[in-house]
Amino acid sequence: MEIRFAKREDTAKILRFIRALAEYEKLSGEVVATEALLEEWIFDKGKAEVIFAVEDGKELGFALFFHNFSTFLGRAGIYLEDLFVLPECRGRGYGTALLKKLAALAVERGCGRLEWSCLDWNSPSIGFYKALGAVPMEEWTVFRVAGETLHTLAKQDS
């Protein structure tokens, strides 16, 4: 097995993994990403990065991540937006390998932390993350403004 960074020509594979993850999370209807959008934001604008877990030339898992910033630590961190291993390949170490690579990248880049969110109902993933030493941030609630609400907020007079 190897972990490799995605290249521009992997854009269709990235989208397939995103759609497979959305299906697993019962959120398929929320995927509006296209190959063109992913290529623009990942490869042209450099706003995110993707790594693949690969065995025998086949991508079996992926992680999409980007840098965030901690004001308390005074340094960047890595935020893992999505981690997904094909269902038939789970339990073989691909997810662990992807997280180890992200942890190594965080250390190599001088980041203060690696963090991500997980759906409350996803107990297999929660157990997996805890077994690796990850700690849930139970005192924090994630808030989001998106879609029309985002546009409405942006237009509000101060």
URZIPE-V854571 format. One record per residue. RES is the residue in one small letter. D_FIRST is the distance of its C-alpha to the first C-alpha in Angstrom with 2 decimals. Layout:
BEGIN
RES,D_FIRST ; RES,D_FIRST
END
This chain:
BEGIN
m,0.00 ; e,3.77 ; i,6.97 ; r,9.85 ; f,13.49 ; a,15.25 ; k,17.95 ; r,21.31 ; e,20.46 ; d,17.90 ; t,20.89 ; a,21.32 ; k,17.75 ; i,18.44 ; l,21.70 ; r,20.29 ; f,18.06 ; i,21.21 ; r,23.30 ; a,21.06 ; l,21.17 ; a,24.91 ; e,25.43 ; y,23.78 ; e,26.01 ; k,29.00 ; l,29.51 ; s,29.01 ; g,32.49 ; e,31.71 ; v,29.18 ; v,31.19 ; a,28.43 ; t,28.38 ; e,26.29 ; a,29.14 ; l,29.24 ; l,25.52 ; e,25.71 ; e,28.82 ; w,27.76 ; i,24.16 ; f,24.57 ; d,28.34 ; k,29.35 ; g,26.18 ; k,26.75 ; a,23.17 ; e,19.60 ; v,16.47 ; i,12.78 ; f,10.12 ; a,6.84 ; v,5.58 ; e,4.58 ; d,7.47 ; g,9.06 ; k,9.67 ; e,9.80 ; l,9.70 ; g,10.92 ; f,12.90 ; a,15.11 ; l,18.40 ; f,20.34 ; f,23.37 ; h,25.63 ; n,28.61 ; f,31.31 ; s,32.88 ; t,36.56 ; f,36.84 ; l,34.10 ; g,35.21 ; r,31.72 ; a,28.91 ; g,26.20 ; i,23.12 ; y,23.70 ; l,20.85 ; e,22.47 ; d,19.91 ; l,16.72 ; f,15.80 ; v,13.29 ; l,14.53 ; p,16.87 ; e,15.69 ; c,12.14 ; r,13.66 ; g,13.80 ; r,10.30 ; g,9.40 ; y,8.14 ; g,11.62 ; t,11.81 ; a,8.89 ; l,10.76 ; l,13.99 ; k,13.20 ; k,12.43 ; l,15.67 ; a,17.54 ; a,16.66 ; l,17.84 ; a,20.91 ; v,21.77 ; e,21.23 ; r,23.42 ; g,26.03 ; c,25.77 ; g,27.65 ; r,25.49 ; l,22.68 ; e,24.14 ; w,23.91 ; s,25.98 ; c,25.43 ; l,27.83 ; d,30.19 ; w,29.75 ; n,25.96 ; s,26.22 ; p,22.78 ; s,21.23 ; i,24.05 ; g,23.43 ; f,19.71 ; y,20.70 ; k,23.54 ; a,21.49 ; l,19.51 ; g,22.95 ; a,23.61 ; v,27.32 ; p,28.89 ; m,31.57 ; e,34.26 ; e,37.15 ; w,35.82 ; t,36.25 ; v,34.41 ; f,36.94 ; r,36.44 ; v,38.79 ; a,37.69 ; g,39.22 ; e,43.01 ; t,43.34 ; l,41.52 ; h,43.91 ; t,46.90 ; l,46.06 ; a,45.62 ; k,49.07 ; q,50.91 ; d,53.67 ; s,53.42
END
